[in-house]
């Protein structure tokens, strides 16, 4: 993966905690900060996707269609119901 250098400013106590955590994990400060920022960005994206799915399924018509599809699947399914 291509890397790009940036400059950030951090309060000294935060930087000290970051350095201690990175050292305890045997990784560089840069790698630790990149991993943390990646997790934050993914978490935001995942929350947005979940909110969109929740909004879609809040529509009564779509929810009823999903229930009907699930019932039809179970009716046609070769698997015994007790296995689910």
LUMKEVO-303569 format. One record per residue: z, x, y of N, C-alpha, C, CB in turn; residue number from 1. Coordinates in nm, 2 decimals, decimal comma, m for minus. Atoms other than C-alpha are relative to their C-alpha. Glycine has a CB too. Example, Ala and Ser with C-alpha at 12.3 -4.5 7.8 and 13.67 -1.06 7.14 Angstrom:
BEGIN
NODE    n.Z    n.X    n.Y   ca.Z   ca.X   ca.Y    c.Z    c.X    c.Y   cb.Z   cb.X   cb.Y  nr
NODE   0,00   0,09  m0,12   0,78   1,23  m0,45   0,00   0,09   0,12   0,12  m0,10   0,00   1
NODE   0,00  m0,09  m0,11   0,71   1,37  m0,11   0,08  m0,08   0,11  m0,14   0,04   0,05   2
END
This chain:
BEGIN
NODE    n.Z    n.X    n.Y   ca.Z   ca.X   ca.Y    c.Z    c.X    c.Y   cb.Z   cb.X   cb.Y  nr
NODE   0,00   0,08  m0,12   0,00   0,00   0,00   0,00   0,09   0,12   0,12  m0,10   0,00   1
NODE   0,01  m0,08  m0,13  m0,09   0,13   0,35   0,13  m0,02   0,07  m0,12  m0,05   0,08   2
NODE  m0,12   0,01  m0,08   0,21   0,21   0,56  m0,03   0,03   0,15   0,10   0,11  m0,05   3
NODE   0,02  m0,02  m0,14   0,23   0,19   0,94   0,14   0,03   0,06  m0,06  m0,12   0,07   4
NODE  m0,12  m0,04  m0,07   0,50   0,36   1,15   0,02  m0,09   0,12   0,00   0,15   0,04   5
NODE  m0,04   0,08  m0,11   0,69   0,16   1,40   0,13   0,06   0,05   0,02  m0,15  m0,03   6
NODE  m0,13  m0,05  m0,06   0,99   0,23   1,63   0,08  m0,13   0,03  m0,02   0,08   0,13   7
NODE  m0,09   0,12  m0,03   1,29  m0,01   1,64   0,13   0,06   0,05   0,03  m0,08  m0,13   8
NODE  m0,13  m0,04  m0,05   1,62   0,01   1,82   0,11  m0,08  m0,07   0,01  m0,01   0,15   9
NODE  m0,11   0,07   0,07   1,94  m0,07   1,63   0,13   0,04   0,06   0,00   0,03  m0,15  10
NODE  m0,13  m0,05  m0,04   2,30  m0,07   1,74   0,05   0,10  m0,10   0,10  m0,12   0,01  11
NODE  m0,05  m0,11   0,09   2,48   0,24   1,60   0,08  m0,05  m0,12   0,09   0,09   0,08  12
NODE  m0,08   0,05   0,12   2,72   0,04   1,38  m0,10  m0,06  m0,11   0,10  m0,11   0,04  13
NODE   0,10   0,06   0,09   2,42  m0,14   1,22  m0,07   0,11  m0,07  m0,10  m0,09   0,07  14
NODE   0,07  m0,12   0,05   2,23   0,19   1,17   0,09   0,07  m0,10  m0,04   0,09   0,11  15
NODE  m0,09  m0,06   0,09   2,54   0,34   1,01   0,01  m0,08  m0,14   0,14   0,02   0,06  16
NODE  m0,01   0,08   0,12   2,57   0,05   0,76  m0,13   0,01  m0,08   0,03  m0,15   0,04  17
NODE   0,13  m0,01   0,07   2,20   0,07   0,68  m0,01   0,13  m0,07  m0,12  m0,02   0,10  18
NODE   0,01  m0,13   0,06   2,22   0,44   0,62   0,10   0,01  m0,12   0,04   0,11   0,10  19
NODE  m0,09   0,00   0,12   2,53   0,40   0,39  m0,06  m0,08  m0,12   0,14  m0,06   0,04  20
NODE   0,06   0,09   0,11   2,36   0,12   0,19  m0,12   0,07  m0,06  m0,04  m0,13   0,06  21
NODE   0,11  m0,07   0,05   2,04   0,32   0,16   0,04   0,12  m0,09  m0,09   0,05   0,12  22
NODE  m0,05  m0,12   0,08   2,23   0,63   0,04   0,06  m0,04  m0,13   0,10   0,08   0,09  23
NODE  m0,07   0,05   0,12   2,43   0,43  m0,21  m0,11  m0,05  m0,10   0,09  m0,11   0,03  24
NODE   0,11   0,04   0,09   2,10   0,30  m0,35  m0,10   0,11  m0,03  m0,07  m0,12   0,06  25
NODE   0,09  m0,11   0,03   1,93   0,63  m0,35  m0,14  m0,02   0,06  m0,01   0,03  m0,14  26
NODE   0,13   0,02  m0,06   1,65   0,52  m0,12   0,00   0,03   0,15  m0,04  m0,15  m0,02  27
NODE   0,01  m0,04  m0,14   1,53   0,60   0,23   0,04  m0,12   0,09  m0,14   0,05   0,04  28
NODE  m0,03   0,10  m0,10   1,64   0,41   0,54  m0,13  m0,09   0,02   0,04   0,06   0,13  29
NODE   0,13   0,07  m0,02   1,27   0,31   0,59  m0,03  m0,10  m0,11  m0,11   0,10   0,02  30
NODE   0,03   0,09   0,11   1,23   0,17   0,24   0,10  m0,12   0,00   0,01   0,08  m0,13  31
NODE  m0,10   0,11   0,00   1,55  m0,03   0,26  m0,03  m0,10   0,11   0,14   0,06   0,03  32
NODE   0,03   0,09  m0,11   1,46  m0,18   0,60  m0,13  m0,08  m0,04  m0,02   0,07   0,13  33
NODE   0,12   0,07   0,04   1,11  m0,26   0,47   0,02  m0,11  m0,10  m0,11   0,10  m0,05  34
NODE  m0,03   0,10   0,11   1,25  m0,44   0,16   0,07  m0,12   0,06   0,08   0,07  m0,11  35
NODE  m0,08   0,11  m0,05   1,50  m0,64   0,36  m0,09  m0,09   0,09   0,11   0,06   0,09  36
NODE   0,09   0,08  m0,09   1,23  m0,75   0,62  m0,10  m0,08  m0,09  m0,07   0,09   0,09  37
NODE   0,09   0,07   0,09   0,99  m0,84   0,33   0,07  m0,12  m0,06  m0,05   0,09  m0,11  38
NODE  m0,07   0,11   0,06   1,26  m1,06   0,17   0,02  m0,11   0,10   0,14   0,05  m0,05  39
NODE  m0,02   0,10  m0,10   1,33  m1,23   0,50  m0,13  m0,08   0,03   0,05   0,06   0,13  40
NODE   0,13   0,06  m0,02   0,96  m1,30   0,56  m0,04  m0,10  m0,12  m0,11   0,10   0,02  41
NODE   0,04   0,08   0,12   0,91  m1,43   0,20   0,09  m0,13   0,00   0,02   0,08  m0,13  42
NODE  m0,09   0,11   0,00   1,22  m1,65   0,23  m0,04  m0,11   0,10   0,14   0,05   0,04  43
NODE   0,05   0,09  m0,10   1,09  m1,81   0,55  m0,12  m0,08  m0,05  m0,04   0,07   0,13  44
NODE   0,12   0,07   0,06   0,75  m1,88   0,38   0,04  m0,10  m0,11  m0,10   0,11  m0,05  45
NODE  m0,04   0,08   0,10   0,92  m2,02   0,08   0,07  m0,13   0,05   0,10   0,07  m0,10  46
NODE  m0,06   0,12  m0,06   1,13  m2,26   0,29  m0,10  m0,09   0,06   0,10   0,05   0,11  47
NODE   0,11   0,08  m0,06   0,82  m2,37   0,48  m0,08  m0,08  m0,11  m0,09   0,09   0,08  48
NODE   0,07   0,06   0,11   0,64  m2,44   0,15   0,08  m0,11  m0,06  m0,04   0,10  m0,11  49
NODE  m0,09   0,10   0,06   0,94  m2,63   0,01   0,01  m0,12   0,10   0,14   0,06  m0,02  50
NODE  m0,01   0,11  m0,10   0,96  m2,84   0,33  m0,13  m0,08   0,00   0,02   0,05   0,14  51
NODE   0,13   0,07   0,01   0,59  m2,93   0,30  m0,01  m0,08  m0,12  m0,12   0,10   0,01  52
NODE   0,00   0,07   0,12   0,63  m3,03  m0,06   0,10  m0,12   0,01   0,04   0,09  m0,12  53
NODE  m0,09   0,10  m0,02   0,94  m3,23   0,02  m0,05  m0,12   0,09   0,13   0,05   0,06  54
NODE   0,06   0,10  m0,09   0,76  m3,41   0,30  m0,11  m0,08  m0,07  m0,06   0,06   0,13  55
NODE   0,10   0,07   0,08   0,47  m3,49   0,07   0,06  m0,10  m0,10  m0,09   0,10  m0,07  56
NODE  m0,06   0,09   0,10   0,69  m3,63  m0,20   0,09  m0,11   0,06   0,08   0,09  m0,10  57
NODE  m0,08   0,10  m0,07   0,89  m3,83   0,05  m0,09  m0,13   0,02   0,05   0,05   0,13  58
NODE   0,09   0,11  m0,02   0,58  m4,05   0,08   0,01  m0,09  m0,13  m0,15   0,05   0,02  59
NODE  m0,03   0,09   0,11   0,66  m4,35  m0,14  m0,12  m0,02  m0,09   0,04  m0,14   0,05  60
NODE   0,12   0,02   0,08   0,30  m4,40  m0,26  m0,03   0,12  m0,09  m0,12  m0,02   0,10  61
NODE   0,02  m0,12   0,08   0,27  m4,04  m0,37   0,10   0,02  m0,11  m0,01   0,13   0,09  62
NODE  m0,11  m0,01   0,10   0,61  m4,05  m0,54  m0,03  m0,09  m0,11   0,13  m0,03   0,07  63
NODE   0,03   0,09   0,10   0,51  m4,36  m0,73  m0,11   0,05  m0,09  m0,04  m0,14   0,06  64
NODE   0,12  m0,05   0,07   0,18  m4,20  m0,83   0,05   0,11  m0,10  m0,11   0,05   0,09  65
NODE  m0,05  m0,11   0,08   0,37  m3,89  m0,96   0,08  m0,05  m0,12   0,09   0,09   0,09  66
NODE  m0,08   0,06   0,11   0,61  m4,11  m1,16  m0,09  m0,06  m0,11   0,09  m0,10   0,05  67
NODE   0,09   0,06   0,10   0,32  m4,30  m1,32  m0,07   0,11  m0,08  m0,10  m0,09   0,08  68
NODE   0,07  m0,11   0,07   0,14  m3,98  m1,40   0,09   0,07  m0,11  m0,05   0,11   0,10  69
NODE  m0,10  m0,06   0,09   0,46  m3,83  m1,56   0,02  m0,10  m0,12   0,13   0,02   0,07  70
NODE  m0,02   0,09   0,11   0,51  m4,15  m1,77  m0,12   0,00  m0,09   0,02  m0,14   0,06  71
NODE   0,12   0,00   0,08   0,15  m4,15  m1,89  m0,01   0,13  m0,08  m0,13  m0,01   0,09  72
NODE   0,00  m0,13   0,07   0,18  m3,78  m1,98   0,10  m0,01  m0,12   0,04   0,11   0,09  73
NODE  m0,09   0,01   0,10   0,49  m3,85  m2,18  m0,04  m0,10  m0,11   0,14  m0,05   0,05  74
NODE   0,05   0,10   0,09   0,33  m4,15  m2,35  m0,11   0,07  m0,09  m0,07  m0,12   0,07  75
NODE   0,11  m0,07   0,08   0,03  m3,93  m2,46   0,04   0,13  m0,06  m0,12   0,02   0,10  76
NODE  m0,04  m0,13   0,04   0,23  m3,62  m2,53   0,03   0,00  m0,15   0,12   0,05   0,08  77
NODE  m0,03  m0,01   0,14   0,25  m3,50  m2,89   0,14   0,05  m0,03  m0,10   0,10  m0,07  78
NODE  m0,14  m0,05   0,02   0,60  m3,35  m2,83   0,10  m0,12   0,00   0,03   0,10   0,11  79
NODE  m0,10   0,11   0,01   0,90  m3,56  m2,92   0,08   0,00   0,14   0,10   0,02  m0,12  80
NODE  m0,07   0,01  m0,13   1,09  m3,68  m2,61   0,13   0,07   0,00   0,03  m0,15   0,03  81
NODE  m0,13  m0,07   0,01   1,42  m3,53  m2,73  m0,01   0,15   0,03   0,06  m0,02  m0,13  82
NODE   0,02  m0,14  m0,03   1,27  m3,18  m2,68   0,00   0,03   0,14  m0,12   0,05  m0,07  83
NODE   0,00  m0,02  m0,14   1,25  m3,22  m2,31   0,14   0,00   0,05  m0,08  m0,10   0,08  84
END
